[in-house]
Amino acid sequence: MITPGKVNEWTWCDGDSDGYSRSGRWKKNILTDEEWNFIDRMVSEIGLIRKDLVADSFKEAHEKKKERFDSIETYELLRNYKPKS
């Protein structure tokens, strides 16, 4: 389950897994590798959907993935994420 804490942890380092590893924060075990990769994929998908570069079937599949979030508000945290750079 993806929670606000997990989204915030991912956005803290702007999705940079190497930087996250170097920070030592990974030792807190807030995010698993699988969750990290899922959030990465979701951010990529959100970008493609925003640019209208995907088929309706892709959008439908993306909608189903929202079930992995604990709430729609948590999904919106990720959807509203803006890269620092």
N, C-alpha and C positions, 0 to 999 in steps of 0.2 A: 504494500500500500504506500503510495506516494503522499507524504504529508507536507505541510508548509515548511517544517524544519528541513526536510530533505531538499525541497526546491530552493530554499534560502541558502543551504550549504552549497548546492551546485552553482547558484548565481554568485555566491561570495567570491569565487575564483573565476567567474566568467566562463565556466565550462572547461577550464584548462586543467586537465587531469594531471599533467606533469607538475604544474604549479601547486596544485592541491596536494600531491604526494610530497613535494618538497616542504610544504608548510607544516606537515606533521598532523594536520587536522584529521586525516584519514584514520588515525589511530583511535579516534573516538567511535569508530564504527557506526557512523550516522547513515552512510550510504553504502550499499553493497555495489560490487562492480556491475551487476545486472541492472540495478536501479539507475546507476550512473549512465549506463549505455541507453537505457530506456528514455531517460530525460534528454540525452543528446539527440536521439532519434525524434522525439516529440518536438524539440526546438527546430530541427531541420524540417519536419513535416509542416509545422506552423508557418515557417517561412515560405515554403512552396505553396501552401494554401493561400497565404496573403497575396502572393504574386500571381495567383490564379493560373498556376502551371500544372495543375493536376486534374485528373478526371473525377467525375462524381463518385465513382466507386472508391477511389483513394480517400476522398473526404468522408465517405460512409465508414470506411475501415478506421480512419482516424477517430471518428466520433465514438466508436466502440472502445477504443483504447482509453477514453476518459474514465472508464470504470476502474482503472488502476489507481485513480486519485481518490483521496478520502472525501473530497467534496468538489463541487464545481468551483468554489472560491480558490481552492488550491490549484486547480487547472488554470484558472484565470491569472494567478500569480505568475505562472510559467508563460502563459500566452502574452502577458503584458511585459515580459522581460525584455530589456533593451541592453545589448552588449555594451560594455564599458568602452571598447575601442571602436 
